[in-house]
Amino acid sequence: MQDKCGIVGAYSHNKSHNISREIYYGLYALQHRGQESAGISAHNGEEMRTYRGMGLVCDVFNNGNIEGLDGNVGIGHVRYSTTGESQIQNSQPFISKFDMGNIAIAHNGDIINSMELRRDLEKEGIKFQSSTDSEVICHLLTREYSKNHDMVESIKNVSKKLIGSYSLVLLVNDDLMVVRDPIGIKPLSLGQKEGITMVASETVAFDVVGAEYIRDVEPGEILLINDEVHSFKIPKTPGTPRAHCMFEYVYFARPDSILDGKVVYRVRKNIGKALFKEHPVEADVVIPVPDSAITAAIGYSRASGIPYGEGLIKNRYIGRTFIMPTQEERETSVKLKMNPIRSELEGKSIVLVDDSIVRGTTSKALVNVLREAGVKEIHLRVGSPPITSPCYYGIAMATRKELIASDKKVEKIRETLGVDSLGYLSIDSLVECIGIKRNELCLGCLTGEYPTELPADIDEYESCRC
C-alpha cells in the first residue's frame, strides 16, 4: 500500500529569507508518504522558480539543486503515484501560467471524477502535459480565475466540481494558498516558528525545523497566507460528512505525528491493547512486523504481560516491493526486506502483530520465513479490521478482486496464510482507539460505504490507476 504524496508550504515574513531550506527539511520528514519524485517551487517577489526530479528528496536536491530556489514563499511535494504514471511529467509542484502570472500546485489525494473533468477540458481545447488529476485541478482553477479574477472565489467554485480527496498547497505568484477538502479525508496542519508560517501533511514536518504545531486546517477551509493568515470557508452542502481517513492512524502517518488533534502513537498503542482484549492468547513473545506495527505490538505486550521482542530485522535501504512474477521471487523480495533472528524465534510461540492485511501475499511469505526460522506457533494479530473494498481517495492498496478479505472469511484467511490463529481488530474498537466519532471517519475500505458519491466510470478509473 502507498499513500499519494506529502505536501509542505511555507511563508517567511522576512522577505530576504530563503524558505526553500525549511521546505526541503519538511519534505525529508514526509519522505514516507512518497518516494518516487520530489519538487519545490519558490517565489522571490519577482519570479517563480521550480525544481523537480525523480527519486528521494536527498537525491533530487543534491549537487546544489536547491541553491537556485530563492524566495520567501514556496511549496514542496513528495509523490507516490495513484493517478498518473511514475514519470517526471507527473511530478509536482505542477506549474501553469494564468492571466496574472504563475500558479504552482501540490496535491495530496485523489479526484475520482478527474477523467470526466479532463475530457470536458480537452473538449474546450485545453492541452495537458501530464496524466495527473492535479493538473486537472490546476486548469480548472486558472479557467475559473479568468472569469472572476478572485482566487478564493475560484477555489470555492472549483471545489463544487471535485469529487474525492484533496489537500492542496498553491503558490499564486507570491501568495501561499492552502485548501483542505470539505470532508477532510487527507490530513493538513498549520504551524509557526518565529517569522514563518508553515503548512504540511503531518506535524513532523514542523518538528524538524523547530516550528510549533498550531492547529489542523479545518475541512473545507481555505487559507490565504501572506503578511497575515486569512481564513475562508468553502460553502458546505447540507449533509456533507466529515470523513478522516482511518488508515492514516493505522499505517500511513508517522507515529510521532498529530492528526486532527490525535497523537498517532497513542492511537496505535491503544490498538495493540484492544487487540489483546479482543484476541488474547498465551505465547512466549510479542513480535511486530517492522516498522509500522511496532507501536501496536508494544501496546499488545503491555496489555498482555507477554514480553516484547525483536524477531524480524527490516532492511531500511530497500524501496517499495514490486509484484514479482514468480513465487520464488516474491519470497526472495520478502527476505530482502525482513530477516529473522533465529535465536529469538526458534521453538517459540509468538504473537505476530501487523497493521493490516491487504492482498495477503506478503503476509504468507513472511509466515514461511518465520516457519523456516523454527517458530513453533504463530498467532497473527491485525491492527485494522478486514479490508474488503478498494480505496478511491489516494491509497493504492489493491483492486477488489485482489483483496484477500473481499471473498474470504477469517478462518479461510487463517488457513491461506498458514498461521495457528488469526485475530482482526473490530471496527468498533478501531473507532474507539482513534477517538473520532464513527460518522466522522472514512471506513470505506472496511465497509464498502463511501463518504462521497462514486462516478459512473469508477471501474474505468480504478483500472487505470497506477
C-alpha positions as CSV (number, residue, x, y, z in Angstrom):
1,M,0.0,0.0,0.0
2,Q,1.1,3.5,-0.7
3,D,-0.4,6.9,0.1
4,K,-0.4,9.5,-2.5
5,C,2.0,12.2,-1.5
6,G,3.1,14.7,1.1
7,I,2.9,18.4,0.8
8,V,4.6,21.4,2.5
9,G,4.0,25.1,2.2
10,A,5.9,27.9,3.9
11,Y,5.9,31.7,4.0
12,S,8.6,33.9,5.7
13,H,7.6,37.4,6.7
14,N,11.3,38.3,6.2
15,K,11.4,39.0,2.5
16,S,15.2,38.3,2.4
17,H,14.8,34.8,4.0
18,N,15.2,31.8,1.7
19,I,12.4,29.5,2.7
20,S,13.5,26.6,0.5
21,R,15.6,25.0,3.3
22,E,12.6,24.7,5.6
23,I,10.6,23.2,2.8
24,Y,13.4,20.7,1.9
25,Y,13.6,19.5,5.5
26,G,9.9,19.3,5.8
27,L,9.7,17.1,2.7
28,Y,12.5,15.0,4.2
29,A,10.4,14.4,7.3
30,L,7.5,13.4,5.0
31,Q,9.5,11.0,2.8
32,H,7.4,8.0,4.0
33,R,4.5,9.5,2.1
34,G,6.1,9.2,-1.3
35,Q,9.5,8.1,-2.7
36,E,9.0,8.4,-6.5
37,S,9.6,12.1,-7.0
38,A,10.1,15.4,-5.2
39,G,9.9,19.1,-6.1
40,I,9.9,22.6,-4.7
41,S,8.6,25.9,-6.1
42,A,9.6,29.2,-4.7
43,H,8.9,32.9,-5.4
44,N,11.3,35.7,-4.7
45,G,8.9,38.6,-5.3
46,E,9.8,38.8,-9.0
47,E,9.7,35.3,-10.4
48,M,8.8,31.8,-9.6
49,R,11.4,29.0,-9.8
50,T,10.8,25.3,-9.7
51,Y,13.0,22.2,-9.5
52,R,11.6,18.6,-9.7
53,G,13.1,15.3,-10.1
54,M,12.6,11.5,-9.8
55,G,13.7,9.8,-6.6
56,L,14.2,10.6,-2.9
57,V,14.4,14.2,-1.6
58,C,18.1,13.8,-0.8
59,D,18.8,12.6,-4.4
60,V,16.7,15.2,-6.2
61,F,18.2,18.1,-4.3
62,N,21.8,17.1,-4.4
63,N,24.7,18.9,-6.2
64,G,23.3,22.3,-5.2
65,N,20.0,22.0,-7.0
66,I,18.2,23.8,-4.2
67,E,20.5,26.8,-4.4
68,G,18.6,28.5,-7.2
69,L,15.2,28.2,-5.4
70,D,15.4,31.6,-3.8
71,G,12.3,33.2,-2.2
72,N,10.5,33.9,1.0
73,V,7.5,31.8,0.0
74,G,7.2,28.3,-1.5
75,I,5.6,24.9,-1.7
76,G,7.0,21.3,-1.9
77,H,5.8,17.8,-2.7
78,V,6.9,14.2,-2.4
79,R,5.0,11.8,-4.6
80,Y,3.8,8.2,-4.9
81,S,1.6,7.7,-7.9
82,T,-2.0,6.6,-7.7
83,T,-3.4,8.7,-10.6
84,G,-0.8,9.2,-13.3
85,E,2.3,7.1,-14.1
86,S,5.6,7.4,-12.3
87,Q,7.4,9.8,-14.6
88,I,8.9,13.3,-14.5
89,Q,5.9,14.9,-16.3
90,N,3.7,13.8,-13.4
91,S,6.0,15.1,-10.6
92,Q,4.9,18.1,-8.6
93,P,4.6,21.0,-8.0
94,F,2.7,21.4,-11.3
95,I,3.2,24.8,-12.9
96,S,0.8,26.8,-15.1
97,K,0.5,30.3,-16.4
98,F,-2.7,32.4,-15.9
99,D,-3.9,35.9,-16.5
100,M,-2.0,37.5,-13.6
101,G,1.2,35.4,-13.6
102,N,2.0,31.8,-12.5
103,I,0.4,29.2,-10.3
104,A,2.1,26.2,-8.8
105,I,0.1,23.4,-7.1
106,A,1.0,20.4,-5.0
107,H,-1.7,17.9,-4.2
108,N,-2.3,15.0,-1.7
109,G,-5.3,12.9,-2.5
110,D,-7.3,11.6,-5.5
111,I,-10.0,13.3,-7.5
112,I,-12.2,10.3,-8.5
113,N,-14.1,12.2,-11.2
114,S,-10.9,13.5,-12.8
115,M,-11.3,11.6,-16.0
116,E,-14.7,13.2,-16.7
117,L,-13.4,16.6,-15.8
118,R,-10.3,16.1,-18.0
119,R,-12.4,15.1,-21.0
120,D,-14.5,18.2,-20.6
121,L,-11.4,20.4,-20.5
122,E,-10.0,18.7,-23.6
123,K,-13.2,19.4,-25.5
124,E,-12.6,23.1,-24.7
125,G,-9.1,22.8,-26.3
126,I,-7.0,22.7,-23.2
127,K,-3.8,20.7,-23.7
128,F,-2.4,18.5,-20.9
129,Q,1.3,18.0,-20.1
130,S,0.7,15.1,-17.6
131,S,-1.8,12.4,-16.8
132,T,-2.4,13.5,-13.2
133,D,-5.6,14.7,-11.6
134,S,-3.5,17.6,-10.1
135,E,-3.2,19.2,-13.5
136,V,-6.9,18.9,-13.9
137,I,-7.4,21.0,-10.7
138,C,-4.8,23.5,-11.9
139,H,-6.6,24.0,-15.3
140,L,-10.0,24.3,-13.6
141,L,-8.6,27.0,-11.3
142,T,-6.9,29.1,-14.0
143,R,-10.0,28.8,-16.2
144,E,-12.2,30.0,-13.3
145,Y,-9.8,32.8,-12.4
146,S,-10.0,34.2,-15.9
147,K,-13.7,34.7,-15.2
148,N,-13.7,36.4,-11.8
149,H,-10.1,37.4,-11.0
150,D,-10.5,36.2,-7.4
151,M,-8.6,33.1,-6.5
152,V,-10.5,32.5,-3.3
153,E,-13.8,32.5,-5.2
154,S,-12.2,30.4,-7.9
155,I,-11.3,27.7,-5.4
156,K,-14.8,27.8,-4.0
157,N,-16.3,27.3,-7.4
158,V,-13.9,24.6,-8.5
159,S,-14.5,22.7,-5.2
160,K,-18.1,22.2,-6.3
161,K,-17.0,20.2,-9.2
162,L,-14.5,17.9,-7.5
163,I,-15.4,14.5,-6.1
164,G,-12.7,12.9,-3.9
165,S,-9.9,13.9,-1.6
166,Y,-7.6,16.9,-1.8
167,S,-5.3,18.7,0.5
168,L,-3.6,21.4,-1.6
169,V,-0.8,24.0,-1.3
170,L,-0.8,26.6,-4.1
171,L,1.8,29.3,-4.9
172,V,-0.2,32.0,-6.6
173,N,2.6,34.4,-7.6
174,D,4.0,35.3,-4.1
175,D,0.9,34.3,-2.1
176,L,0.7,31.0,-0.4
177,M,-2.8,29.4,-0.5
178,V,-3.9,26.3,1.3
179,V,-7.1,24.1,0.7
180,R,-8.5,21.1,2.5
181,D,-11.5,19.3,1.0
182,P,-14.8,19.7,2.8
183,I,-14.9,16.2,4.3
184,G,-11.3,16.3,5.4
185,I,-10.1,12.9,4.2
186,K,-6.4,13.8,3.9
187,P,-4.6,15.5,6.9
188,L,-3.3,19.0,6.8
189,S,-1.8,21.0,9.7
190,L,-0.8,24.6,10.4
191,G,2.5,25.5,12.2
192,Q,4.6,28.6,13.0
193,K,8.1,29.5,14.0
194,E,9.4,33.0,14.5
195,G,8.6,34.9,11.4
196,I,7.5,31.8,9.4
197,T,4.1,30.3,8.8
198,M,4.0,26.6,7.6
199,V,1.5,24.0,6.5
200,A,2.2,20.3,6.0
201,S,0.5,16.9,5.6
202,E,1.9,15.9,9.0
203,T,3.2,17.8,12.0
204,V,6.6,16.0,11.9
205,A,7.5,18.5,9.1
206,F,7.2,21.2,11.7
207,D,9.3,19.4,14.3
208,V,12.3,19.1,12.1
209,V,12.6,22.8,11.5
210,G,11.7,23.9,15.0
211,A,8.1,25.1,14.2
212,E,5.2,24.8,16.6
213,Y,2.0,22.9,15.7
214,I,-0.8,25.4,16.0
215,R,-3.9,23.6,14.7
216,D,-5.3,21.5,11.9
217,V,-6.5,23.1,8.8
218,E,-10.3,22.6,9.0
219,P,-12.2,20.5,6.4
220,G,-13.4,23.0,3.8
221,E,-11.0,25.7,4.9
222,I,-9.1,28.0,2.5
223,L,-6.1,29.8,3.9
224,L,-4.5,32.8,2.1
225,I,-1.1,33.3,3.7
226,N,1.0,36.5,3.0
227,D,1.7,39.2,5.6
228,E,-1.2,37.7,7.6
229,V,-3.2,34.4,7.6
230,H,-6.7,34.9,6.2
231,S,-9.2,32.1,6.6
232,F,-12.2,31.4,4.3
233,K,-14.7,28.6,4.1
234,I,-15.9,26.6,1.2
235,P,-19.7,26.6,1.3
236,K,-20.9,23.4,2.8
237,T,-23.5,21.3,1.0
238,P,-26.2,20.2,3.5
239,G,-25.4,16.6,4.7
240,T,-21.7,16.8,3.8
241,P,-19.9,14.4,6.2
242,R,-16.6,14.6,7.9
243,A,-14.5,11.6,6.8
244,H,-11.0,11.5,8.1
245,C,-9.0,8.5,6.7
246,M,-8.7,5.8,9.3
247,F,-5.7,4.4,7.5
248,E,-3.6,7.5,8.3
249,Y,-3.9,6.4,12.0
250,V,-3.4,2.7,11.4
251,Y,-0.5,2.8,9.0
252,F,0.4,5.8,6.8
253,A,1.2,8.6,9.2
254,R,4.4,8.6,11.2
255,P,3.7,7.6,14.8
256,D,5.2,10.9,16.1
257,S,2.6,13.0,14.1
258,I,-0.6,14.6,15.4
259,L,-3.6,14.3,13.0
260,D,-6.8,16.2,13.7
261,G,-5.8,16.6,17.3
262,K,-5.0,12.9,17.8
263,V,-1.5,11.7,18.7
264,V,-0.9,8.8,16.2
265,Y,1.5,7.0,18.6
266,R,-1.2,6.9,21.3
267,V,-3.8,5.6,18.8
268,R,-1.5,2.7,17.7
269,K,-0.7,1.8,21.3
270,N,-4.4,1.7,22.1
271,I,-4.9,-0.5,19.0
272,G,-2.4,-3.0,20.5
273,K,-4.2,-3.0,23.8
274,A,-7.6,-3.5,22.2
275,L,-6.2,-6.4,20.1
276,F,-5.2,-8.2,23.3
277,K,-8.6,-7.5,24.8
278,E,-10.4,-8.9,21.8
279,H,-8.0,-11.7,20.9
280,P,-6.0,-12.9,23.9
281,V,-3.6,-15.8,23.5
282,E,-0.8,-17.5,25.5
283,A,2.6,-17.1,23.9
284,D,6.3,-16.6,24.6
285,V,6.9,-13.2,22.9
286,V,5.1,-10.4,21.0
287,I,6.9,-9.5,17.8
288,P,6.0,-6.7,15.4
289,V,6.2,-6.6,11.6
290,P,8.5,-3.6,11.4
291,D,8.2,-0.7,11.3
292,S,4.5,0.3,11.1
293,A,3.3,-2.3,13.6
294,I,5.9,-1.6,16.3
295,T,3.7,0.7,18.4
296,A,0.7,-1.7,18.3
297,A,2.9,-4.6,19.3
298,I,4.2,-2.6,22.3
299,G,0.6,-2.0,23.3
300,Y,-0.3,-5.7,23.0
301,S,2.7,-6.6,25.1
302,R,1.9,-4.2,27.9
303,A,-1.7,-5.2,28.0
304,S,-0.9,-9.0,27.9
305,G,2.2,-9.1,30.0
306,I,3.9,-11.1,27.3
307,P,7.4,-9.8,26.7
308,Y,8.0,-7.7,23.6
309,G,10.9,-8.7,21.4
310,E,12.5,-8.2,18.0
311,G,12.3,-11.3,15.8
312,L,12.4,-9.6,12.4
313,I,15.0,-7.0,11.3
314,K,14.0,-4.7,8.4
315,N,16.4,-3.7,5.7
316,R,15.6,0.0,5.6
317,Y,17.5,0.5,2.4
318,I,15.0,-1.5,0.3
319,G,12.4,0.6,-1.5
320,R,8.9,-0.4,-2.2
321,T,8.4,-4.1,-3.1
322,F,7.2,-4.6,-6.6
323,I,4.9,-7.5,-7.6
324,M,7.3,-10.3,-8.6
325,P,6.3,-12.7,-11.4
326,T,7.1,-15.9,-9.6
327,Q,6.5,-17.3,-6.1
328,E,10.3,-17.8,-5.6
329,E,11.0,-14.2,-6.4
330,R,8.2,-13.0,-4.1
331,E,9.7,-14.9,-1.3
332,T,13.1,-13.5,-2.0
333,S,11.8,-10.0,-2.0
334,V,10.3,-10.6,1.5
335,K,13.6,-12.0,2.7
336,L,15.4,-8.9,1.4
337,K,13.1,-6.7,3.4
338,M,12.7,-8.8,6.6
339,N,15.4,-11.1,8.0
340,P,14.5,-13.3,11.0
341,I,16.6,-13.6,14.2
342,R,16.6,-17.3,14.6
343,S,17.9,-17.3,18.1
344,E,14.9,-15.2,19.2
345,L,12.4,-17.3,17.3
346,E,13.3,-21.0,17.3
347,G,11.0,-23.2,19.2
348,K,8.8,-20.3,20.4
349,S,5.2,-19.5,20.3
350,I,4.9,-15.9,19.0
351,V,2.2,-13.2,18.7
352,L,3.0,-11.5,15.4
353,V,1.4,-8.1,15.2
354,D,0.8,-6.4,11.8
355,D,-1.0,-3.2,11.0
356,S,-3.1,-4.6,8.2
357,I,-3.5,-7.4,5.6
358,V,-4.3,-6.4,2.0
359,R,-3.6,-9.0,-0.6
360,G,-2.1,-11.4,1.9
361,T,0.9,-12.4,-0.4
362,T,3.5,-10.6,1.8
363,S,2.0,-12.0,5.0
364,K,2.0,-15.5,3.7
365,A,5.6,-15.2,2.5
366,L,6.6,-13.7,5.9
367,V,4.9,-16.6,7.7
368,N,7.0,-19.0,5.6
369,V,10.2,-17.1,6.7
370,L,9.2,-17.5,10.3
371,R,8.4,-21.2,10.0
372,E,11.8,-21.7,8.4
373,A,13.4,-20.0,11.4
374,G,11.9,-22.6,13.6
375,V,8.9,-20.8,15.1
376,K,6.6,-23.3,16.9
377,E,3.3,-21.3,16.8
378,I,2.3,-18.1,15.0
379,H,-0.7,-16.1,16.3
380,L,-1.3,-13.3,13.9
381,R,-3.0,-10.1,15.3
382,V,-4.0,-7.4,12.9
383,G,-4.4,-3.7,13.9
384,S,-7.2,-3.0,11.4
385,P,-10.5,-4.8,10.5
386,P,-10.5,-6.9,7.3
387,I,-10.1,-4.7,4.2
388,T,-12.9,-5.8,1.9
389,S,-13.2,-2.9,-0.6
390,P,-10.9,-0.6,-2.6
391,C,-9.9,2.9,-1.6
392,Y,-10.7,5.6,-4.2
393,Y,-9.2,8.5,-2.2
394,G,-5.5,8.3,-2.6
395,I,-4.4,4.9,-1.2
396,A,-3.2,2.5,-3.8
397,M,-3.9,-0.7,-1.9
398,A,-5.5,-3.1,-4.4
399,T,-8.5,-3.7,-6.6
400,R,-11.4,-5.5,-5.1
401,K,-10.5,-8.9,-6.6
402,E,-7.0,-8.7,-5.2
403,L,-8.1,-8.1,-1.6
404,I,-7.8,-11.3,0.4
405,A,-10.8,-10.4,2.7
406,S,-13.1,-9.4,-0.2
407,D,-14.3,-13.0,-0.6
408,K,-12.8,-14.9,2.3
409,K,-13.9,-15.2,5.9
410,V,-11.4,-15.0,8.8
411,E,-10.9,-18.8,9.1
412,K,-10.3,-19.2,5.4
413,I,-7.7,-16.4,5.5
414,R,-6.0,-18.1,8.5
415,E,-5.7,-21.3,6.5
416,T,-4.4,-19.4,3.5
417,L,-1.7,-17.6,5.5
418,G,-0.8,-20.7,7.4
419,V,-1.0,-19.3,10.9
420,D,-2.2,-21.0,14.1
421,S,-4.7,-18.3,14.9
422,L,-5.8,-15.0,13.4
423,G,-7.5,-12.0,15.0
424,Y,-8.5,-8.8,13.4
425,L,-9.4,-5.6,15.4
426,S,-13.1,-4.9,15.2
427,I,-14.5,-1.7,13.6
428,D,-16.0,-0.6,16.9
429,S,-12.6,-1.0,18.7
430,L,-10.8,0.8,15.9
431,V,-13.1,3.8,16.2
432,E,-12.7,3.9,19.9
433,C,-8.9,3.7,19.6
434,I,-8.8,6.6,17.2
435,G,-11.1,8.7,19.3
436,I,-13.1,10.2,16.5
437,K,-16.8,9.5,16.0
438,R,-17.6,6.7,13.5
439,N,-19.6,9.1,11.3
440,E,-16.6,11.4,11.0
441,L,-14.2,8.7,9.7
442,C,-13.8,7.3,6.2
443,L,-14.2,3.5,6.7
444,G,-14.9,2.8,3.0
445,C,-12.2,0.1,2.6
446,L,-13.7,-1.8,5.6
447,T,-17.4,-1.4,4.9
448,G,-17.8,-0.5,1.2
449,E,-19.7,2.6,2.3
450,Y,-18.0,5.7,0.9
451,P,-18.3,9.3,2.1
452,T,-18.8,10.6,-1.5
453,E,-20.8,9.5,-4.5
454,L,-18.8,7.3,-6.9
455,P,-18.8,8.3,-10.6
456,A,-20.4,6.1,-13.2
457,D,-17.0,5.4,-14.7
458,I,-15.4,4.3,-11.4
459,D,-14.5,0.9,-12.8
460,E,-12.6,2.5,-15.6
461,Y,-11.0,4.9,-13.2
462,E,-9.9,2.0,-10.9
463,S,-8.4,0.0,-13.8
464,C,-6.2,3.0,-15.0
465,R,-4.8,3.9,-11.6
466,C,-1.1,3.4,-11.2
